[in-house]
Amino acid sequence: MSERETMTGTVVCATGSWYDVMADDGVRYRCRMRGRMRLRGARSTNPVVVGDRVGFSDDGGDFVIEDLQPRRNYIIRRASNLSKESHIIAANVDRALLVVTLASPRTAPEFVDRFLVTCEAYSVPVTILLAKSDLTAGMRDEVEAFRSTYEGAGYDVIEISALHGDGLDAVRDLVAGRTTLVAGNSGVGKSTLIGALDPAFEVRTGEISQSHLKGRHTTTFSTMYPLAGGGYVIDTPGIKGFGLIDIDDAELCRYFPDMMRHAPQCRFYNCTHTHEPDCAVIAAVERGEIAWSRYESYLKILDEDEKYRK
């Protein structure tokens, strides 16, 4: 490649300082980012992320990312301890797989709901994988309650066991030919799942910390892996919390599909679904048509947003 000739490719690994870019001809390049690009992404801790389409060039022996192409979607959260900063997990994904566990460790419903809200807000289809089904054989009532809550909200829930292979064929059908983000708390089995989908992947996995029953971080940086049959999966570091950003309180309800089915029947068009008379959403919660845990997540998100505005 001649000096200053611009190539295009996809970011397949981002370490914070260096980026692995897979060029359109299949060659992989180690790149850094020009300083001026950082200014454009000032509100983000990571202006360039896995899944981004970029232009890059040879800058005297070092490959440098020059240009970031428009994203069609992305998954974003509030950066840890930085209320006005955002952290983008990945961009240009066809689907997100949220890996959830009811035991060893247990995923909090609020975390699930916050992730789903972000997927709704940024136009990312999402499927919930209820993992470690081999550990929940004696928890069928809890499993069915979880399925009822989220299938009732409009999401597909697939029970899987990467250890025994349960549900993996359904997951393979979902990821085939697509770019798929795999996300969840530490220890829920994201990397194990990816390794089970294709044994050729060299994905690091770890044990659960017995002292806290929480997973150890085994994926340090987001990485995109090619699937043998076409498509890619993106393995992400475990996420402890999922703070939302840039979602207006007045619009929050529309990102809860189960609530939006009832909201048009509220007496007031600008109903906040918190205290107003003749609120169809509150009535649906009281009838059990919307799970209390989902409504509670909605209220907590409203409260958190108010706290960050102060």
Phi, psi and omega in degrees: 000131181286156183298136178073002174289129183271132175245164175238151180191186182243133177288122182250348175205136180229119182257359182104324178246327182234153183227131172269123182243125175269109181293162183296341177270006176092355179275139183260133182236142174267120187234154167249176184246138177296142183302324184294336178291330179298326181294324180294332180254039189301328182277354180249141177286345182216089184298332179242131186226167176301135182098344179293143170266127185226158169256138181215162184213169177271115182253073179069038178106339175255137178270133188231132175284122184259329191213141176249120181283155181303140179271143174273336172192175176192164174251125186228150174217167176289132180295145182301127175064011180230092190296333183257006178252150178243157176231118180269126184279316179193161183230160173057052181255147179275331180200149171251139172249114178266113181271123185234144175231146177262356179204143170051064356269176178259128178275129180289135179305323181298322177297315179303312184294321178296319179295317180296321178300316179297318178298319178296317185292328185248021170059048176245113175300143184222141174237139179265127175255114178272099192271171178058045180298340177291342181263354185245021181301327180265015183237036188298324179298318180291320179297315181293325177295318178297312180300317181298319181298311189271328172292325175295331177281347177111013182252145173282135177238124179242123175278131182225156168222106179296332181291318183257353179087003181295131175077357185290329178297321178295322178292319179300322177296323181292322187270345185301123176074010183235165171261116189237129176269132175249121186224163178158176176295163173297139174088359181277350175103026180299308183293324177297319178299312182298318177297325180287331179293326179209104182302345179289341179292138174257083185249128181285137176231161182219175181270163175278136175290115183291334183290328182237358183054037177239155182282150171274146178290119178249336174257115184275321181230150176297136182220138178259128181247134177283139176271141182301325182268009182105144182098179183218151169240142180251115175271134185238153174299150178300140182253122179281314180227163182222084177282135180275155180214145176061032174242115184289141180305320183292340181258352187303318184303324184293346178265005169250094186303325180293327177284322183294336178294335183255336186305323181298342180271000178294150181297319184256135183294333180255030181301134178269353179063035179240325186208350188292149175290151178056041175276117182292331180291312178299320179298321179293324176296316181295329178277353181085010180279340170238129182297138180302322181299325178291315179295321178298320176299318178302314181295320180293324178294318176301316181294320179295319182297320179296322181296320182287341181280341185288000000 
